[in-house]
Amino acid sequence: MSRHGKPQQRQPLILPDAAPMGGGDGGRGDAATRRRRFVAFLAISVALVASYHHLAPAPASRYHALFLSLGNNDTAAAHLRALTLRPHVAGTEANAVAAEYVRAALSSFSFPTRVTPYSVLLSYPIHRSLSLSVPGRAAAFNFALVQETYPGDPYSEAAAEVIPTYFAYSASGSVAAEVVYANYGNTKDYEYLASRGVDVAGKVALVRYGNLHCEDMVRNARAAGAAAAIVYTDAKDFGGAGAKGKRKWFPDARWLPPTGVQVGTLYYGNGDPTTPLWPSCAAGEDCERLSQGELDGSAAMPSIPALPVSARDGETILKAMGGDAAPTEWQGGEGAPMYRLGPGPAVLNLTYIGNDTLATIENVFAVIEGKEEPDRYVIIGNHRDAWTFGAVDPNSGTAAMLEIAERLSKLEKKGWRPRRTIIVCSWDAEEFALIGSTEWVEDNMDMLASRAIAYLNVDITVFGPGGFRPRATPQLDQLIKEASKMVQDPDDPSQTLYDTMIRHHPPIDRVAGAGTDFAAFLQYIGVPSLDMSYGTISAAVTPLASTNIIALAVEDYPVYHSLYDDYVWMERFGDPLFHRHVALASVWGLIALRLADDEILPLNYVSYASELEKCTKLVEGGCTGCPVSFAPLHKSIDQLRKAANKIHKEKMMLQAENWSLKTRAYTVKVRDINDRLMMAERGFINREGLDGRPWYKHMIYASSDQDDWGTKAFPGIVSAIDKANKLNTTESWQLLQHEIYRAARAVSKASAVLDGRLT
C-alpha cells in the first residue's frame, strides 16, 4: 500500500568539510583566528537548533484539536443528499454510481484510492404474488404488495427504481395453506403454540417484526414445520401511538406508513454464499464455488418461500383468522382487531420466484500511509449499499466517513502525517450478508491478522436524538471515554458525548452480533472492534442478553429498510441540522487518530478482565446445580487480569521515564508493548470456530445461535447450557464442560500474548 506522490520531506542540513585551520603550522593559527572560528561554529550550531525546531512537526495533540474544529454540517448534508438521490441495491447500476461518487470524493482529498471487485451471489425478485381466501367469500383478495408514495414526494420518480419488496435468498415456490399467527416468531412463541395444540406443520406462519432478524424468524418457522412465512410490520411497533384514526406517519411524523415494508435477507451466514470460509474472486477469474445443488441443500438457506408485507396487509390477514384468541402480549395496539392463533379459516396463496445470480460488487478504499509504522493499520469502514435510498442505513455513516476523510486531508495540508497507516473502507453488499467486508477480510486474512490494530465501524451515524451509543471490545472502553469527553453533545451544548453516554446502562455495549461489518474483523480474525451511532436505545441489556441496536430503536427509526428511509426523513426527523452527523464524525475520527498517532497504543485490557469475570458469573448463574466446573475459566481470567496489569504498568513506566533521546532500546520496547496490545485479541480466536458455526471463531463474543443480530458472551458455553438443560444426558454435560475448557484456553492464549513470555 503506497501513496501516489511523496509529501515534502525535511532536508537535513549538510555542513561542508572544514578546511585546515591556519597555514603550515598544522592548523593551530593565532588566538584571534581561533576565536573567530569558534564564534562561527556557535552561530552555525544555533542556526541548526533553530532550524530543527522550525521544521519539527507539531505535536499530534495539536492536529487532533484542529481535526475537531473542522466539522462542517453542510458537508455532511451535501454528501448524504448526493448519495441518496436513487435507491442503490448492491449489484445495480445505481450502486456502481454511488461507488464512483465515494471513490471520486476520496480521490479529491488527494488520497490514493482503489476499487476491489468481487463476483458474488446476490438475490433479486422476479415474481411475487399473495392472495387471501376465506370460506364463504366469493373471490380471493389479491394484495398489491406496493409501498405507496405520498403527495408531493420529491423522490416519487426515483421510487420507481426501488426493487419490489422481497426477502433476498428466499426459496422459490408456491404454497396455498391456512395461516397460523406466531407473534414475533421466536422459539418460545412456537413452543406456546404447541402447548395450545396449534399445529404449524404445512401452514403459513404469520409473524411480526420485533427483536429478531428476519432470517431467524423464517428459520424458526421452518423448524416448526411451516411451509411458508409472512413477516409484517405491526402498527403497534412501527406505526406510532394513539387511536387508529388519529395516528400520523411519514411525512407528517417519523412513523412507518401503513403500506411500508421492511425488507431484508434470509441467508444465515456471512459473505458470498458460494464461497463460505474462503474468499470470492472478480468476474472472469477462477475460484472454487459451491454448486447450486450444494447451496439448495445448505442449512444456511431458508428452504421455504417467505415474503415481507406491510402493517395494512398483516392486519387484513389477521381479521380473516379464527381459532383461539392470542394472549394479551401477542395482541396489537389501540384500535387493532382481535388477533387469533388460527389455523385458518383464512388461506393464503403465496408465490415467490427469485433470481439468485452472480453479480459484481465493489469495495472502495483510500489509504493514508503511516510515516513511522506504515505496516500497522487503523481501519475505519461503513457500507454503501442500501435496500432503498438508505439515508439512515447506511449513508448517514457514509456521509460522516467522507466528512472525516476531508478533515484528514486538511490536516495533511497543515503538515500532519499519521504515525500508522489509516485505511478508509466503503463496503458493498452488506445488506445481503456482510459480503463486501467478509470477502475482503477472508482475502487478506493473514496480513490483517498480523498488522490490523483496530477496526472502527459506523453503519448508522444517526437515527434521532438520544445520545452517543458505542459498542466495542473492552480494551477500547477507556479510549472511547477519553475521546467522547472531547466532543460536545449536539443536543445539549452544556454536555459532552461522554456525559450523555454514561447515563445509559451500560454506557458501552459489546460488539458481537453479525449485524454489520465489524463481524469479519472481530469474529473471524480477532481484531479489536468498535461500532457506534447516535440515537435512543430503548431497552437496557446485560452482557448475556440478546441486543440489537436496530431492533431496540424502533421508536426512533421505524422506517428501517423501507421505501421511506430517504433524505426527507433524515432532514425532518433524524438530524435536521446535521450537527449529530458532525459530532459522531468527530468522535469516530478522534478515536482513529489516537490509534494512529499515539506512540503507545491506547488499548487497556484491565477492563477486559473485569468484564469477563462479570460475564462468567452471569453464565454460572444460569447454570446453578449443573454438574460442571467453571474453575478453569476463573483461573484463566485471573491470568488475564495479571497480564493486563503487568503490561499497563510497563506502559506507565515507559511513559514516565526520561527518554529525551529515543534510543534503539526505547524504540524496541515501544514496539514490543504495542505488538502485545495489538495481538492479544487474536488469542480469543479458535481455528475450529463455534460448535456447528465454524465461521464464528471468537470464543468470547459472537451472535446468539437463536438470533444472528444478538449478543452473547461465551456463546459456546451458553449454547451448550441450553442443549444440556434440554437433553440432560451425560454427553450433553460433557460437551458443556468441553466448551468451558475451550473458552478458558482462549483466555489463557490472550493472557500469554499480553504477558509477552513463552511458557
PAMIDO-825827 format. One record per residue (C-alpha): y, z, x; residue in one letter. Coordinates in steps of 0.1 Angstrom, whole numbers, plus 5000, padded with zeros to 4 digits. Layout:
<sites>
YZXa
...
</sites>
This chain:
<sites>
500050005000m
503049885019s
506649835009r
508449505009h
511149535034g
511849845056k
514550105050p
517150125077q
515850355105q
517950585126r
518150425160q
517550665190p
520450685215l
519350545249i
521050675280l
521350425309p
519750515341d
522050735362a
523550585394a
523250785426p
526051045429m
528350965458g
527650735487g
525450765517g
525451145516d
522351145493g
524351165461g
525951505467r
529551385466g
532551615467d
533151905443a
535751725422a
533351435416t
530551665406r
532851845382r
533951515365r
530251415362r
529351755347f
532151725321v
531051375312a
527451505308f
528651775285l
530651525264a
527651305261i
525551605251s
528051705224v
528151345211a
524351335210l
524251665189v
526951545166a
525251205162s
521951375154y
523551595127h
525451305113h
522251095110l
519851365100a
518651335064p
519951565037a
517551845026p
515151744999a
516552004976s
519951824976r
518251504965y
516351694938h
519551834924a
521051484925l
517951354906f
518651604878l
522251484875s
521351124870l
519851134835g
521050874811n
520450884773n
521550524769d
519050404795t
516050574778a
517150444744a
517550084757a
514150084773h
512550214741l
514249964719r
513149674741a
509549794743l
509149834706t
510549514692l
507049394684r
503649554678p
501749534711h
498049604709v
496049564742a
494849214749g
497549044728t
500448824740e
502949084728a
501449344751n
501549094780a
505249064773v
505549444774a
503749454807a
506149204822e
509049404809y
507749714827v
507049514859r
510449354859a
512249684853a
510349854882l
511049554905s
514749554896s
514849904911f
513749754944s
510249894943f
507249684954p
505249614922t
501849474914r
499649394884v
495949474884t
494049294856p
490649374842y
488449184818s
487149444793v
485549464759l
488249504731l
487649504694s
489649344666y
489049294628p
488048954613i
487449064577h
487849384557r
487349454520s
486949764499l
486449794462s
485750074438l
483350054408s
482950324381v
480250314355p
481850234321g
484650034336r
484549654331a
485949554365a
485949684400a
489249794416f
490049604448n
492049784474f
494849594491a
494449774525l
498049694534v
500749924548q
503949834529e
507349784545t
510449924528y
513649764516p
515949704545g
513249754571d
514649594603p
511149544615y
509649384584s
509349044600e
507749184631a
505449394609a
503649064600a
502249074636e
500649414631v
496849394632i
495249484599p
494149844595t
490749904611y
488750114635f
488049954669a
484349904676y
483249984641s
479849834632a
480049524612s
478249514579g
478349564541s
477549884522v
477549954485a
476850314477a
478050624459e
480750844475v
480451194489v
483551394498y
483151574531a
486551734537n
487651704573y
484251564584g
483251834609n
479651964613t
480352274592k
481552064563d
478251874563y
476452204565e
478252324534y
477352004515l
473752054524a
473952414512s
475252294479r
472452034476g
474751734481v
472751464499d
474851244522v
472051014532a
472650654523g
476050734508k
479650654518v
481250964533a
484951014524l
486751234549v
490351314556r
492151324589y
492751674603g
491951824637n
489151584647l
489451244663h
488250964640c
485350884664e
483951234659d
484351214621m
482350894620v
479751024644r
479251334622n
478951114591a
476350904608r
474451214619a
474451344583a
472851014573g
475850834558a
475650454555a
479350414560a
482550624563a
486050604549i
488750814566v
492050874548y
495351044554t
495751324528d
499351364514a
498851744518k
498751704555d
500851394562f
502951334530g
505251634531g
505551934509a
506651964473g
505651834439a
504251484438k
507251314422g
509751494445k
508351414479r
510351194503k
508850994531w
509950744558f
512550604560p
514150894540d
512151164557a
509751194586r
506651184564w
504050914562l
504550684532p
501750674506p
500450334520t
500550454556g
497250434575v
496250594608q
494150354628v
492050434659g
488950374680t
485350474673l
483950424709y
482550754721y
483250704758g
485950634783n
486550294799g
485249954793d
482149984771p
480349714791t
480849894824t
480050264819p
480250474851l
481350174872w
484449954874p
485049634855s
486549324871c
489049054864a
488248744844a
486348494864g
484848754887e
481248864886d
480449224878c
477549394862e
477949444824r
475749584796l
474349324773s
475349314736q
471849444727g
472349744751e
475749804735l
474349794700d
471750054709g
474150284727s
474850624712a
478550564722a
478850304695m
479350424659p
476450204644s
477850234608i
480750054592p
483950254588a
487550194576l
490750404576p
492650404544v
495950544530s
496650864510a
497150644479r
493750484483d
492050804492g
493350974460e
492250674439t
488750724451i
488851104446l
489951054410k
486950854403a
484451104417m
482351354398g
480051634408g
480951994415d
484552094423a
485152124460a
486152464475p
489752564473t
490352494510e
488952144505w
491552064478q
494751864481g
498351964478g
500552024449e
500151764422g
496851634436a
493851564413p
490851794414m
488751704445y
484951684437r
482051664460l
480151384444g
477851194449p
479350934426g
479650824400p
482250624419a
480650344440v
482350194470l
481649844482n
482749814518l
482549514541t
483749504577y
483349224602i
484749284636g
485049074668n
484149264700d
485249034728t
486149034765l
489949034769a
492349074798t
494349394802i
496949464828e
497849784847n
501349764863v
502149964894f
505150044916a
504750224950v
507350434968i
505850475002e
506050815018g
507750845052k
505751125069e
502451125049e
502050775033p
498350845028d
498951125003r
499651014967y
501551174939v
500750964908i
502750954876i
501550754846g
501850654810n
500050394789h
501950104775r
499749954747d
500250074711a
498350024678w
501649914662t
505249944675f
504550264695g
507950424695a
506550774699v
503050694711d
503250584739p
506550414746n
508750724744s
506750804776g
507250464790t
510950484785a
511050824802a
508950694831m
511350394836l
514250644835e
512550844863i
511950524884a
515650424880e
516750764892r
514450754922l
515850414931s
519350564931k
518150844954l
516850584978e
520250424980k
521550764990k
519150785019g
516150965003w
512650875012r
509651084998p
507551265024r
504451145005r
503850824985t
504750824948i
502750574926i
504150484892v
501450354868c
501750174834s
498250174819w
496849924795d
494249964767a
494450344765e
494250334727e
490850174728f
489150414752a
491450514780l
490350184795i
493050084819g
493350414837s
489550474837t
488750134853e
491350184880w
490150524888v
486550404890e
487650114911d
489450334936n
487450654932m
486750724969d
490250664981m
491850864953l
489351144959a
490451174995s
494251114990r
495451194955a
497451524953i
498051534916a
498251314885y
501251374862l
500851214828n
503051174798v
501650994767d
504251104742i
507651214756t
508951354723v
507951374686f
510651604674g
512351944680p
510352244691g
510452284729g
508752184761f
504952174758r
503052124791p
499252144796r
497852144831a
495252264855t
496152624865p
497252554901q
500252364887l
501452654865d
503852804890q
505452474898l
505852394861i
507652724855k
509952664885e
510852314875a
511352394839s
513852664849k
516052384864m
516352174833v
518552264803q
516752264769d
518151964750p
518152154716d
519752484730d
522152434759p
522152814765s
518452804774q
516352624799t
513052444791l
511352744806y
513052984781d
511752784751t
508352724767m
507453084772i
508053164735r
504852974728h
501353124732h
500053014756p
503152874773p
500952624792i
497852484776d
494952334796r
494151974801v
490651894791a
490051674760g
489851304766a
492951244745g
494951054772t
494950904807d
494651224828f
490951224818a
489651004846a
491651174873f
490651524863l
487251494847q
485751214868y
487151284904i
488751624902g
492551564907v
494951834896p
496451704864s
499351754841l
500351624806d
503451724787m
505651644757s
508551784737y
507951894701g
506252154680t
502652264683i
501952444650s
498952644660a
498152884688a
495052824708v
492753014731t
491152874763p
487952814743l
489452674711a
489552304702s
493152194706t
494851864705n
498551804710i
498551534684i
496351694657a
498352014657l
501651834654a
501251664621v
504351824606e
506451674635d
504651344638y
502951234606p
503450864613v
500950874642y
499150544648h
500650384617s
503050094610l
505950334608y
505850464644d
508950254652d
512350284668y
513950374635v
511650674631w
512450784666m
516150734662e
516250924629r
513751204633f
512151214668g
515151214691d
518451084675p
520451144707l
517751064732f
518551384750h
514951514746r
513751194764h
516151274793v
515151644795a
511451554796l
512051284823a
513951544843s
511251804845v
508551534849w
510351374878g
511251704894l
507651814894i
506751484911a
509551524937l
508451874946r
504851754951l
506051454971a
508751634992d
507751994998d
506452035033e
503752275020i
502252164986l
503452384957p
499952454944l
498852804937n
495252894930y
495753264924v
496453194887s
493352974886y
491053264894a
492753484868s
492353204842e
488653164849l
488053534846e
489653534812k
487653234801c
484453394813t
485053704793k
485653494762l
482453294768v
480453614772e
482053754740g
480453464722g
477053544737c
476653914730t
472954004734g
472053674750c
469053704774p
471053564803v
473253694831s
476853594838f
476853784871a
476653464892p
479853334876l
481753654880h
480753664917k
481953304923s
485253374906i
485753674928d
485153444958q
487753204944l
490253494940r
489853604976k
490153244989a
493253184968a
494853504980n
493953415016k
495553065015i
498553194997h
499153445025k
498753175051e
501452975033k
503753265032m
503253355068m
503752995079l
506952965059q
508253295073a
507653225109e
510453075130n
509152725137w
512552585148s
510652335169l
508052155148k
505252175174t
501951995170r
500352325162a
502652375133y
502052025120t
498352065122v
498452395104k
500652245076v
498251955072r
495252195071d
496752405044i
497752105023n
494351945026d
492652255014r
495152284985l
494651924976m
490851914978m
489952244961a
489952094926e
487351844937r
484952134942g
484652174904f
483151834902i
479351794897n
477951454905r
475451464877e
478051554851g
477651754820l
474251754802d
474051434781g
477551334791r
477351214828p
480951064828w
482351414824y
481851574858k
484251864858h
482352194852m
485452394842i
487452184818y
486151904796a
486251794760s
484051964734s
480851774726d
481851814690q
485451694694d
486451444721d
490051554718w
489251924720g
489452154750t
486552364763k
486552594793a
483052594808f
481952314785p
478352304798g
477952684791i
479552674757v
477352374746s
474252554759a
475152864740i
475452664707d
472052504713k
470352824723a
471653014692n
470252734670k
466852684687l
466253044701n
463552924724t
462653024759t
463552684771e
466952684755s
467853024771w
466652894804q
468952594800l
471852834793l
471153024825q
470952704844h
474452604831e
475852934842i
474552874877y
475852524877r
479352644868a
479152924894a
478152674921r
481152464912a
483552764915v
481952854948s
482452504962k
486152514953a
486352864969s
484852725002a
487352445003v
490252684998l
488852925024d
488652645049g
485552765066r
481952635068l
479152875058t
</sites>
